[in-house]
Amino acid sequence: MFYNVQEQEEFEFIHTSESEWDRADAAERGYNAADSEWILSGRDVWHKNPYFTGTPSGRHPEDDSDLRDEENQALLAELDDIPF
């Protein structure tokens, strides 16, 4: 039992995490940018835009795996030309 109202309020208060604030910020930015599939938050974190209305690409903005595959293929082609 609490005898101090402030102690009781502090005990019952639910602290919001930074990630919850971040998601809320991204959702608010996404509401104003329905043409963007991904939203970059103020903490430099990418979030899917829940208000996106276009055709989804399914790719994360920082996903460069296909670029690396092309580079790897070019390197392998160069290796094939080297006589052993």
C-alpha positions in Angstrom: 0.0 0.0 0.0 1.3 3.4 -0.9 1.0 6.4 1.4 2.4 8.8 -1.1 0.4 9.5 -4.2 3.5 10.3 -6.3 5.1 6.9 -5.4 1.9 5.1 -6.4 1.8 7.0 -9.7 5.5 6.2 -10.4 4.9 2.6 -9.6 1.9 2.3 -11.9 3.3 4.3 -14.8 4.2 2.3 -17.9 7.4 3.6 -19.4 7.5 3.7 -23.2 10.7 2.4 -24.8 12.7 4.3 -27.4 11.8 1.7 -30.0 8.1 2.3 -29.4 8.6 6.1 -29.9 10.6 5.3 -33.0 7.8 3.1 -34.5 5.2 5.8 -33.7 7.4 8.5 -35.4 7.8 6.3 -38.5 4.1 5.7 -38.6 3.4 9.4 -38.4 5.9 10.1 -41.2 4.4 7.3 -43.2 1.0 8.7 -43.0 2.2 11.8 -44.8 4.2 9.8 -47.3 2.0 7.0 -48.6 4.1 6.7 -51.8 7.2 5.5 -49.8 7.4 1.8 -48.9 10.1 2.4 -46.2 10.4 5.3 -43.7 13.7 6.3 -42.1 13.1 7.4 -38.5 14.9 10.1 -36.7 17.1 7.5 -35.0 18.3 6.2 -38.4 16.2 3.1 -38.4 14.2 1.8 -41.4 10.5 0.9 -40.8 8.0 -0.5 -43.3 5.4 2.1 -44.0 1.9 0.9 -42.9 0.3 3.5 -45.1 2.2 2.5 -48.3 -0.2 2.3 -51.2 2.0 1.2 -54.1 3.3 -2.2 -55.3 5.7 -3.5 -52.6 9.3 -4.4 -53.8 9.8 -6.6 -50.8 13.4 -5.3 -50.5 14.9 -3.4 -47.6 16.4 -0.1 -48.7 19.9 -1.2 -47.5 19.7 -4.6 -49.1 22.4 -4.8 -51.8 22.6 -8.6 -52.1 21.9 -8.5 -55.8 24.7 -6.0 -56.3 27.1 -8.2 -54.5 26.0 -11.2 -56.6 26.7 -9.3 -59.8 30.1 -8.3 -58.4 30.8 -11.9 -57.4 29.8 -13.2 -60.9 32.2 -10.6 -62.5 35.0 -11.8 -60.2 34.3 -15.4 -61.0 34.3 -14.7 -64.7 37.7 -13.0 -64.3 39.0 -16.0 -62.4 37.9 -18.4 -65.2 40.2 -16.4 -67.5 43.3 -17.0 -65.4 45.3 -20.1 -66.4 46.4 -22.3 -63.6 
